[in-house]
Amino acid sequence: MIFCHCAGVTDTTIAQVIESGATSVDEVARCCGAGQYCRPCREELAALLENAGSGRARCAAGNAL
């Protein structure tokens, strides 16, 4: 399902980014673009992150955030 319509990012992609260790909405935005453009999903991203574990995120390219 599309989570961020502006960037065309799915909920599966969001889950993968968070599982990779993203700890902030800005880290998620840098990895996949969700919440980066018009930003209506940023509150939902923050709620998902609150319930996730911590760690350092890495983008698909392997770059540390």
mmJSON file of the N, C-alpha and C atoms, coordinates in Angstrom:
{"data_MODEL":{"atom_site":{
"group_PDB":["ATOM","ATOM","ATOM","ATOM","ATOM","ATOM","ATOM","ATOM","ATOM","ATOM","ATOM","ATOM","ATOM","ATOM","ATOM","ATOM","ATOM","ATOM","ATOM","ATOM","ATOM","ATOM","ATOM","ATOM","ATOM","ATOM","ATOM","ATOM","ATOM","ATOM","ATOM","ATOM","ATOM","ATOM","ATOM","ATOM","ATOM","ATOM","ATOM","ATOM","ATOM","ATOM","ATOM","ATOM","ATOM","ATOM","ATOM","ATOM","ATOM","ATOM","ATOM","ATOM","ATOM","ATOM","ATOM","ATOM","ATOM","ATOM","ATOM","ATOM","ATOM","ATOM","ATOM","ATOM","ATOM","ATOM","ATOM","ATOM","ATOM","ATOM","ATOM","ATOM","ATOM","ATOM","ATOM","ATOM","ATOM","ATOM","ATOM","ATOM","ATOM","ATOM","ATOM","ATOM","ATOM","ATOM","ATOM","ATOM","ATOM","ATOM","ATOM","ATOM","ATOM","ATOM","ATOM","ATOM","ATOM","ATOM","ATOM","ATOM","ATOM","ATOM","ATOM","ATOM","ATOM","ATOM","ATOM","ATOM","ATOM","ATOM","ATOM","ATOM","ATOM","ATOM","ATOM","ATOM","ATOM","ATOM","ATOM","ATOM","ATOM","ATOM","ATOM","ATOM","ATOM","ATOM","ATOM","ATOM","ATOM","ATOM","ATOM","ATOM","ATOM","ATOM","ATOM","ATOM","ATOM","ATOM","ATOM","ATOM","ATOM","ATOM","ATOM","ATOM","ATOM","ATOM","ATOM","ATOM","ATOM","ATOM","ATOM","ATOM","ATOM","ATOM","ATOM","ATOM","ATOM","ATOM","ATOM","ATOM","ATOM","ATOM","ATOM","ATOM","ATOM","ATOM","ATOM","ATOM","ATOM","ATOM","ATOM","ATOM","ATOM","ATOM","ATOM","ATOM","ATOM","ATOM","ATOM","ATOM","ATOM","ATOM","ATOM","ATOM","ATOM","ATOM","ATOM","ATOM","ATOM","ATOM","ATOM","ATOM","ATOM","ATOM","ATOM"],
"id":[1,2,3,4,5,6,7,8,9,10,11,12,13,14,15,16,17,18,19,20,21,22,23,24,25,26,27,28,29,30,31,32,33,34,35,36,37,38,39,40,41,42,43,44,45,46,47,48,49,50,51,52,53,54,55,56,57,58,59,60,61,62,63,64,65,66,67,68,69,70,71,72,73,74,75,76,77,78,79,80,81,82,83,84,85,86,87,88,89,90,91,92,93,94,95,96,97,98,99,100,101,102,103,104,105,106,107,108,109,110,111,112,113,114,115,116,117,118,119,120,121,122,123,124,125,126,127,128,129,130,131,132,133,134,135,136,137,138,139,140,141,142,143,144,145,146,147,148,149,150,151,152,153,154,155,156,157,158,159,160,161,162,163,164,165,166,167,168,169,170,171,172,173,174,175,176,177,178,179,180,181,182,183,184,185,186,187,188,189,190,191,192,193,194,195],
"type_symbol":["N","C","C","N","C","C","N","C","C","N","C","C","N","C","C","N","C","C","N","C","C","N","C","C","N","C","C","N","C","C","N","C","C","N","C","C","N","C","C","N","C","C","N","C","C","N","C","C","N","C","C","N","C","C","N","C","C","N","C","C","N","C","C","N","C","C","N","C","C","N","C","C","N","C","C","N","C","C","N","C","C","N","C","C","N","C","C","N","C","C","N","C","C","N","C","C","N","C","C","N","C","C","N","C","C","N","C","C","N","C","C","N","C","C","N","C","C","N","C","C","N","C","C","N","C","C","N","C","C","N","C","C","N","C","C","N","C","C","N","C","C","N","C","C","N","C","C","N","C","C","N","C","C","N","C","C","N","C","C","N","C","C","N","C","C","N","C","C","N","C","C","N","C","C","N","C","C","N","C","C","N","C","C","N","C","C","N","C","C","N","C","C","N","C","C"],
"label_atom_id":["N","CA","C","N","CA","C","N","CA","C","N","CA","C","N","CA","C","N","CA","C","N","CA","C","N","CA","C","N","CA","C","N","CA","C","N","CA","C","N","CA","C","N","CA","C","N","CA","C","N","CA","C","N","CA","C","N","CA","C","N","CA","C","N","CA","C","N","CA","C","N","CA","C","N","CA","C","N","CA","C","N","CA","C","N","CA","C","N","CA","C","N","CA","C","N","CA","C","N","CA","C","N","CA","C","N","CA","C","N","CA","C","N","CA","C","N","CA","C","N","CA","C","N","CA","C","N","CA","C","N","CA","C","N","CA","C","N","CA","C","N","CA","C","N","CA","C","N","CA","C","N","CA","C","N","CA","C","N","CA","C","N","CA","C","N","CA","C","N","CA","C","N","CA","C","N","CA","C","N","CA","C","N","CA","C","N","CA","C","N","CA","C","N","CA","C","N","CA","C","N","CA","C","N","CA","C","N","CA","C","N","CA","C","N","CA","C","N","CA","C","N","CA","C","N","CA","C"],
"label_alt_id":[null,null,null,null,null,null,null,null,null,null,null,null,null,null,null,null,null,null,null,null,null,null,null,null,null,null,null,null,null,null,null,null,null,null,null,null,null,null,null,null,null,null,null,null,null,null,null,null,null,null,null,null,null,null,null,null,null,null,null,null,null,null,null,null,null,null,null,null,null,null,null,null,null,null,null,null,null,null,null,null,null,null,null,null,null,null,null,null,null,null,null,null,null,null,null,null,null,null,null,null,null,null,null,null,null,null,null,null,null,null,null,null,null,null,null,null,null,null,null,null,null,null,null,null,null,null,null,null,null,null,null,null,null,null,null,null,null,null,null,null,null,null,null,null,null,null,null,null,null,null,null,null,null,null,null,null,null,null,null,null,null,null,null,null,null,null,null,null,null,null,null,null,null,null,null,null,null,null,null,null,null,null,null,null,null,null,null,null,null,null,null,null,null,null,null],
"label_comp_id":["MET","MET","MET","ILE","ILE","ILE","PHE","PHE","PHE","CYS","CYS","CYS","HIS","HIS","HIS","CYS","CYS","CYS","ALA","ALA","ALA","GLY","GLY","GLY","VAL","VAL","VAL","THR","THR","THR","ASP","ASP","ASP","THR","THR","THR","THR","THR","THR","ILE","ILE","ILE","ALA","ALA","ALA","GLN","GLN","GLN","VAL","VAL","VAL","ILE","ILE","ILE","GLU","GLU","GLU","SER","SER","SER","GLY","GLY","GLY","ALA","ALA","ALA","THR","THR","THR","SER","SER","SER","VAL","VAL","VAL","ASP","ASP","ASP","GLU","GLU","GLU","VAL","VAL","VAL","ALA","ALA","ALA","ARG","ARG","ARG","CYS","CYS","CYS","CYS","CYS","CYS","GLY","GLY","GLY","ALA","ALA","ALA","GLY","GLY","GLY","GLN","GLN","GLN","TYR","TYR","TYR","CYS","CYS","CYS","ARG","ARG","ARG","PRO","PRO","PRO","CYS","CYS","CYS","ARG","ARG","ARG","GLU","GLU","GLU","GLU","GLU","GLU","LEU","LEU","LEU","ALA","ALA","ALA","ALA","ALA","ALA","LEU","LEU","LEU","LEU","LEU","LEU","GLU","GLU","GLU","ASN","ASN","ASN","ALA","ALA","ALA","GLY","GLY","GLY","SER","SER","SER","GLY","GLY","GLY","ARG","ARG","ARG","ALA","ALA","ALA","ARG","ARG","ARG","CYS","CYS","CYS","ALA","ALA","ALA","ALA","ALA","ALA","GLY","GLY","GLY","ASN","ASN","ASN","ALA","ALA","ALA","LEU","LEU","LEU"],
"label_asym_id":["A","A","A","A","A","A","A","A","A","A","A","A","A","A","A","A","A","A","A","A","A","A","A","A","A","A","A","A","A","A","A","A","A","A","A","A","A","A","A","A","A","A","A","A","A","A","A","A","A","A","A","A","A","A","A","A","A","A","A","A","A","A","A","A","A","A","A","A","A","A","A","A","A","A","A","A","A","A","A","A","A","A","A","A","A","A","A","A","A","A","A","A","A","A","A","A","A","A","A","A","A","A","A","A","A","A","A","A","A","A","A","A","A","A","A","A","A","A","A","A","A","A","A","A","A","A","A","A","A","A","A","A","A","A","A","A","A","A","A","A","A","A","A","A","A","A","A","A","A","A","A","A","A","A","A","A","A","A","A","A","A","A","A","A","A","A","A","A","A","A","A","A","A","A","A","A","A","A","A","A","A","A","A","A","A","A","A","A","A","A","A","A","A","A","A"],
"label_entity_id":["1","1","1","1","1","1","1","1","1","1","1","1","1","1","1","1","1","1","1","1","1","1","1","1","1","1","1","1","1","1","1","1","1","1","1","1","1","1","1","1","1","1","1","1","1","1","1","1","1","1","1","1","1","1","1","1","1","1","1","1","1","1","1","1","1","1","1","1","1","1","1","1","1","1","1","1","1","1","1","1","1","1","1","1","1","1","1","1","1","1","1","1","1","1","1","1","1","1","1","1","1","1","1","1","1","1","1","1","1","1","1","1","1","1","1","1","1","1","1","1","1","1","1","1","1","1","1","1","1","1","1","1","1","1","1","1","1","1","1","1","1","1","1","1","1","1","1","1","1","1","1","1","1","1","1","1","1","1","1","1","1","1","1","1","1","1","1","1","1","1","1","1","1","1","1","1","1","1","1","1","1","1","1","1","1","1","1","1","1","1","1","1","1","1","1"],
"label_seq_id":[1,1,1,2,2,2,3,3,3,4,4,4,5,5,5,6,6,6,7,7,7,8,8,8,9,9,9,10,10,10,11,11,11,12,12,12,13,13,13,14,14,14,15,15,15,16,16,16,17,17,17,18,18,18,19,19,19,20,20,20,21,21,21,22,22,22,23,23,23,24,24,24,25,25,25,26,26,26,27,27,27,28,28,28,29,29,29,30,30,30,31,31,31,32,32,32,33,33,33,34,34,34,35,35,35,36,36,36,37,37,37,38,38,38,39,39,39,40,40,40,41,41,41,42,42,42,43,43,43,44,44,44,45,45,45,46,46,46,47,47,47,48,48,48,49,49,49,50,50,50,51,51,51,52,52,52,53,53,53,54,54,54,55,55,55,56,56,56,57,57,57,58,58,58,59,59,59,60,60,60,61,61,61,62,62,62,63,63,63,64,64,64,65,65,65],
"pdbx_PDB_ins_code":[null,null,null,null,null,null,null,null,null,null,null,null,null,null,null,null,null,null,null,null,null,null,null,null,null,null,null,null,null,null,null,null,null,null,null,null,null,null,null,null,null,null,null,null,null,null,null,null,null,null,null,null,null,null,null,null,null,null,null,null,null,null,null,null,null,null,null,null,null,null,null,null,null,null,null,null,null,null,null,null,null,null,null,null,null,null,null,null,null,null,null,null,null,null,null,null,null,null,null,null,null,null,null,null,null,null,null,null,null,null,null,null,null,null,null,null,null,null,null,null,null,null,null,null,null,null,null,null,null,null,null,null,null,null,null,null,null,null,null,null,null,null,null,null,null,null,null,null,null,null,null,null,null,null,null,null,null,null,null,null,null,null,null,null,null,null,null,null,null,null,null,null,null,null,null,null,null,null,null,null,null,null,null,null,null,null,null,null,null,null,null,null,null,null,null],
"Cartn_x":[0.844,0.0,0.897,0.486,1.249,1.11,2.232,2.263,2.413,3.329,3.56,3.228,2.1,1.646,2.526,3.034,3.859,5.138,5.748,6.992,6.761,5.529,5.215,5.904,6.015,6.703,5.682,5.949,5.017,5.302,4.325,4.498,5.587,5.757,6.811,8.189,8.372,9.638,9.899,8.875,9.016,9.453,8.81,9.154,10.6,11.053,12.43,13.424,13.125,14.019,14.091,12.957,12.937,13.658,13.439,14.127,15.633,16.045,17.472,18.097,17.231,17.746,17.465,16.64,16.305,15.699,16.17,15.704,14.994,14.885,14.189,13.445,12.491,11.731,12.665,13.628,14.572,15.418,15.811,16.56,15.706,14.452,13.549,13.426,13.259,13.125,14.37,15.543,16.784,16.931,16.474,16.614,15.636,14.394,13.392,12.517,12.627,11.857,10.528,10.064,8.776,8.843,7.869,7.812,8.717,9.336,10.307,9.689,8.604,8.063,6.98,5.751,4.701,4.491,5.058,5.172,3.913,2.8,1.646,1.808,2.712,2.865,3.918,4.535,5.612,5.144,3.93,3.434,3.269,2.77,2.626,3.988,4.961,6.309,6.882,6.67,7.159,6.55,5.27,4.606,5.179,5.458,6.058,7.449,8.203,9.555,9.563,8.563,8.466,8.365,7.712,7.494,8.598,9.559,10.623,11.863,12.723,14.002,14.944,16.051,17.015,18.218,19.073,20.282,20.59,21.706,22.064,21.464,20.797,20.175,21.197,20.962,21.754,20.78,21.014,20.177,20.458,19.622,19.798,21.186,21.759,23.078,24.181,23.818,24.784,25.399,24.924,25.473,24.887,25.748,25.273,24.585,23.57,22.847,23.499],
"Cartn_y":[-1.169,0.0,1.243,2.265,3.513,4.232,4.534,5.241,6.739,7.11,8.519,8.7,9.316,9.481,10.448,11.456,12.454,11.848,10.927,10.3,8.905,8.399,7.069,5.956,6.123,5.168,4.266,2.967,2.008,1.787,1.207,0.864,-0.189,-1.057,-2.064,-1.408,-0.413,0.309,1.021,1.647,2.332,1.331,0.18,-0.845,-1.29,-1.46,-1.873,-0.818,0.435,1.519,1.571,1.425,1.443,0.218,-0.938,-2.152,-2.046,-1.245,-1.03,-0.146,0.495,1.275,2.758,3.23,4.655,5.049,6.152,6.575,7.918,8.532,9.817,9.917,10.815,11.049,11.548,12.383,12.891,11.767,10.782,9.64,8.842,8.627,7.914,8.697,9.999,10.844,10.762,10.775,10.693,9.34,8.285,6.947,6.684,7.111,6.714,7.857,9.031,10.17,10.405,9.459,9.627,10.813,11.684,12.836,13.98,13.874,14.878,16.013,15.78,16.77,17.628,17.165,17.994,17.669,16.605,16.263,15.88,15.522,15.167,13.854,12.987,11.692,11.708,12.839,12.894,12.513,12.871,12.489,10.972,10.356,8.905,8.221,8.777,8.224,8.305,9.433,9.6,8.562,8.278,7.276,5.886,5.562,4.269,4.148,5.227,5.222,5.082,5.647,5.538,4.09,3.284,1.882,0.954,1.513,0.69,0.697,-0.273,-0.325,0.741,0.909,1.922,1.271,2.097,1.676,2.668,2.501,3.402,2.909,3.774,3.416,3.451,2.612,2.641,2.621,3.485,3.524,2.294,2.067,0.914,0.908,2.077,2.181,1.844,1.629,1.279,2.465,3.645,4.85,5.052,5.307,5.62,6.981,7.123,8.404,9.34],
"Cartn_z":[0.0,0.0,0.0,-0.706,-0.753,0.59,1.196,2.473,2.233,1.366,1.026,-0.446,-0.713,-2.093,-2.877,-2.241,-2.93,-3.498,-2.737,-3.174,-3.741,-3.632,-4.14,-3.359,-2.046,-1.191,-0.502,-0.54,0.052,1.535,2.205,3.617,3.794,2.814,2.874,2.871,2.026,1.98,3.295,3.859,5.15,6.216,6.254,7.24,7.076,5.845,5.596,6.065,5.817,6.237,7.763,8.413,9.88,10.435,9.839,10.28,10.08,9.095,8.848,9.919,10.73,11.84,11.802,10.895,10.873,12.214,12.761,14.083,14.069,12.891,12.809,11.482,11.45,10.226,9.125,9.483,8.488,7.889,8.698,8.17,7.195,7.533,6.626,5.319,5.415,4.219,3.344,3.961,3.183,2.492,3.136,2.552,1.416,1.587,0.585,0.071,0.655,0.172,0.866,1.663,2.348,3.309,3.231,4.117,3.711,2.57,2.156,1.344,0.664,-0.246,0.413,0.455,1.058,2.54,3.021,4.434,5.217,4.619,5.45,6.208,5.796,6.453,7.568,7.831,8.823,10.229,10.603,11.93,12.03,10.968,10.963,11.001,10.282,10.323,11.734,12.392,13.764,14.698,14.523,15.358,15.105,13.851,13.534,14.154,14.088,14.642,16.16,16.81,18.269,18.705,17.899,18.238,17.741,17.015,16.433,17.321,17.1,17.804,17.275,17.946,17.528,16.858,16.307,15.601,14.512,13.832,12.749,11.449,10.747,9.467,8.349,7.379,6.153,4.99,4.052,2.854,2.015,1.029,0.147,-0.487,-0.728,-1.315,-0.327,0.956,1.966,2.67,2.368,2.986,4.373,5.339,6.682,6.637,7.452,7.514,8.479],
"occupancy":[1.0,1.0,1.0,1.0,1.0,1.0,1.0,1.0,1.0,1.0,1.0,1.0,1.0,1.0,1.0,1.0,1.0,1.0,1.0,1.0,1.0,1.0,1.0,1.0,1.0,1.0,1.0,1.0,1.0,1.0,1.0,1.0,1.0,1.0,1.0,1.0,1.0,1.0,1.0,1.0,1.0,1.0,1.0,1.0,1.0,1.0,1.0,1.0,1.0,1.0,1.0,1.0,1.0,1.0,1.0,1.0,1.0,1.0,1.0,1.0,1.0,1.0,1.0,1.0,1.0,1.0,1.0,1.0,1.0,1.0,1.0,1.0,1.0,1.0,1.0,1.0,1.0,1.0,1.0,1.0,1.0,1.0,1.0,1.0,1.0,1.0,1.0,1.0,1.0,1.0,1.0,1.0,1.0,1.0,1.0,1.0,1.0,1.0,1.0,1.0,1.0,1.0,1.0,1.0,1.0,1.0,1.0,1.0,1.0,1.0,1.0,1.0,1.0,1.0,1.0,1.0,1.0,1.0,1.0,1.0,1.0,1.0,1.0,1.0,1.0,1.0,1.0,1.0,1.0,1.0,1.0,1.0,1.0,1.0,1.0,1.0,1.0,1.0,1.0,1.0,1.0,1.0,1.0,1.0,1.0,1.0,1.0,1.0,1.0,1.0,1.0,1.0,1.0,1.0,1.0,1.0,1.0,1.0,1.0,1.0,1.0,1.0,1.0,1.0,1.0,1.0,1.0,1.0,1.0,1.0,1.0,1.0,1.0,1.0,1.0,1.0,1.0,1.0,1.0,1.0,1.0,1.0,1.0,1.0,1.0,1.0,1.0,1.0,1.0,1.0,1.0,1.0,1.0,1.0,1.0],
"B_iso_or_equiv":[0.0,0.0,0.0,0.0,0.0,0.0,0.0,0.0,0.0,0.0,0.0,0.0,0.0,0.0,0.0,0.0,0.0,0.0,0.0,0.0,0.0,0.0,0.0,0.0,0.0,0.0,0.0,0.0,0.0,0.0,0.0,0.0,0.0,0.0,0.0,0.0,0.0,0.0,0.0,0.0,0.0,0.0,0.0,0.0,0.0,0.0,0.0,0.0,0.0,0.0,0.0,0.0,0.0,0.0,0.0,0.0,0.0,0.0,0.0,0.0,0.0,0.0,0.0,0.0,0.0,0.0,0.0,0.0,0.0,0.0,0.0,0.0,0.0,0.0,0.0,0.0,0.0,0.0,0.0,0.0,0.0,0.0,0.0,0.0,0.0,0.0,0.0,0.0,0.0,0.0,0.0,0.0,0.0,0.0,0.0,0.0,0.0,0.0,0.0,0.0,0.0,0.0,0.0,0.0,0.0,0.0,0.0,0.0,0.0,0.0,0.0,0.0,0.0,0.0,0.0,0.0,0.0,0.0,0.0,0.0,0.0,0.0,0.0,0.0,0.0,0.0,0.0,0.0,0.0,0.0,0.0,0.0,0.0,0.0,0.0,0.0,0.0,0.0,0.0,0.0,0.0,0.0,0.0,0.0,0.0,0.0,0.0,0.0,0.0,0.0,0.0,0.0,0.0,0.0,0.0,0.0,0.0,0.0,0.0,0.0,0.0,0.0,0.0,0.0,0.0,0.0,0.0,0.0,0.0,0.0,0.0,0.0,0.0,0.0,0.0,0.0,0.0,0.0,0.0,0.0,0.0,0.0,0.0,0.0,0.0,0.0,0.0,0.0,0.0,0.0,0.0,0.0,0.0,0.0,0.0],
"pdbx_formal_charge":[null,null,null,null,null,null,null,null,null,null,null,null,null,null,null,null,null,null,null,null,null,null,null,null,null,null,null,null,null,null,null,null,null,null,null,null,null,null,null,null,null,null,null,null,null,null,null,null,null,null,null,null,null,null,null,null,null,null,null,null,null,null,null,null,null,null,null,null,null,null,null,null,null,null,null,null,null,null,null,null,null,null,null,null,null,null,null,null,null,null,null,null,null,null,null,null,null,null,null,null,null,null,null,null,null,null,null,null,null,null,null,null,null,null,null,null,null,null,null,null,null,null,null,null,null,null,null,null,null,null,null,null,null,null,null,null,null,null,null,null,null,null,null,null,null,null,null,null,null,null,null,null,null,null,null,null,null,null,null,null,null,null,null,null,null,null,null,null,null,null,null,null,null,null,null,null,null,null,null,null,null,null,null,null,null,null,null,null,null,null,null,null,null,null,null],
"auth_seq_id":[1,1,1,2,2,2,3,3,3,4,4,4,5,5,5,6,6,6,7,7,7,8,8,8,9,9,9,10,10,10,11,11,11,12,12,12,13,13,13,14,14,14,15,15,15,16,16,16,17,17,17,18,18,18,19,19,19,20,20,20,21,21,21,22,22,22,23,23,23,24,24,24,25,25,25,26,26,26,27,27,27,28,28,28,29,29,29,30,30,30,31,31,31,32,32,32,33,33,33,34,34,34,35,35,35,36,36,36,37,37,37,38,38,38,39,39,39,40,40,40,41,41,41,42,42,42,43,43,43,44,44,44,45,45,45,46,46,46,47,47,47,48,48,48,49,49,49,50,50,50,51,51,51,52,52,52,53,53,53,54,54,54,55,55,55,56,56,56,57,57,57,58,58,58,59,59,59,60,60,60,61,61,61,62,62,62,63,63,63,64,64,64,65,65,65],
"auth_comp_id":["MET","MET","MET","ILE","ILE","ILE","PHE","PHE","PHE","CYS","CYS","CYS","HIS","HIS","HIS","CYS","CYS","CYS","ALA","ALA","ALA","GLY","GLY","GLY","VAL","VAL","VAL","THR","THR","THR","ASP","ASP","ASP","THR","THR","THR","THR","THR","THR","ILE","ILE","ILE","ALA","ALA","ALA","GLN","GLN","GLN","VAL","VAL","VAL","ILE","ILE","ILE","GLU","GLU","GLU","SER","SER","SER","GLY","GLY","GLY","ALA","ALA","ALA","THR","THR","THR","SER","SER","SER","VAL","VAL","VAL","ASP","ASP","ASP","GLU","GLU","GLU","VAL","VAL","VAL","ALA","ALA","ALA","ARG","ARG","ARG","CYS","CYS","CYS","CYS","CYS","CYS","GLY","GLY","GLY","ALA","ALA","ALA","GLY","GLY","GLY","GLN","GLN","GLN","TYR","TYR","TYR","CYS","CYS","CYS","ARG","ARG","ARG","PRO","PRO","PRO","CYS","CYS","CYS","ARG","ARG","ARG","GLU","GLU","GLU","GLU","GLU","GLU","LEU","LEU","LEU","ALA","ALA","ALA","ALA","ALA","ALA","LEU","LEU","LEU","LEU","LEU","LEU","GLU","GLU","GLU","ASN","ASN","ASN","ALA","ALA","ALA","GLY","GLY","GLY","SER","SER","SER","GLY","GLY","GLY","ARG","ARG","ARG","ALA","ALA","ALA","ARG","ARG","ARG","CYS","CYS","CYS","ALA","ALA","ALA","ALA","ALA","ALA","GLY","GLY","GLY","ASN","ASN","ASN","ALA","ALA","ALA","LEU","LEU","LEU"],
"auth_asym_id":["A","A","A","A","A","A","A","A","A","A","A","A","A","A","A","A","A","A","A","A","A","A","A","A","A","A","A","A","A","A","A","A","A","A","A","A","A","A","A","A","A","A","A","A","A","A","A","A","A","A","A","A","A","A","A","A","A","A","A","A","A","A","A","A","A","A","A","A","A","A","A","A","A","A","A","A","A","A","A","A","A","A","A","A","A","A","A","A","A","A","A","A","A","A","A","A","A","A","A","A","A","A","A","A","A","A","A","A","A","A","A","A","A","A","A","A","A","A","A","A","A","A","A","A","A","A","A","A","A","A","A","A","A","A","A","A","A","A","A","A","A","A","A","A","A","A","A","A","A","A","A","A","A","A","A","A","A","A","A","A","A","A","A","A","A","A","A","A","A","A","A","A","A","A","A","A","A","A","A","A","A","A","A","A","A","A","A","A","A","A","A","A","A","A","A"],
"auth_atom_id":["N","CA","C","N","CA","C","N","CA","C","N","CA","C","N","CA","C","N","CA","C","N","CA","C","N","CA","C","N","CA","C","N","CA","C","N","CA","C","N","CA","C","N","CA","C","N","CA","C","N","CA","C","N","CA","C","N","CA","C","N","CA","C","N","CA","C","N","CA","C","N","CA","C","N","CA","C","N","CA","C","N","CA","C","N","CA","C","N","CA","C","N","CA","C","N","CA","C","N","CA","C","N","CA","C","N","CA","C","N","CA","C","N","CA","C","N","CA","C","N","CA","C","N","CA","C","N","CA","C","N","CA","C","N","CA","C","N","CA","C","N","CA","C","N","CA","C","N","CA","C","N","CA","C","N","CA","C","N","CA","C","N","CA","C","N","CA","C","N","CA","C","N","CA","C","N","CA","C","N","CA","C","N","CA","C","N","CA","C","N","CA","C","N","CA","C","N","CA","C","N","CA","C","N","CA","C","N","CA","C","N","CA","C","N","CA","C","N","CA","C","N","CA","C","N","CA","C"],
"pdbx_PDB_model_num":[1,1,1,1,1,1,1,1,1,1,1,1,1,1,1,1,1,1,1,1,1,1,1,1,1,1,1,1,1,1,1,1,1,1,1,1,1,1,1,1,1,1,1,1,1,1,1,1,1,1,1,1,1,1,1,1,1,1,1,1,1,1,1,1,1,1,1,1,1,1,1,1,1,1,1,1,1,1,1,1,1,1,1,1,1,1,1,1,1,1,1,1,1,1,1,1,1,1,1,1,1,1,1,1,1,1,1,1,1,1,1,1,1,1,1,1,1,1,1,1,1,1,1,1,1,1,1,1,1,1,1,1,1,1,1,1,1,1,1,1,1,1,1,1,1,1,1,1,1,1,1,1,1,1,1,1,1,1,1,1,1,1,1,1,1,1,1,1,1,1,1,1,1,1,1,1,1,1,1,1,1,1,1,1,1,1,1,1,1,1,1,1,1,1,1]
}}}
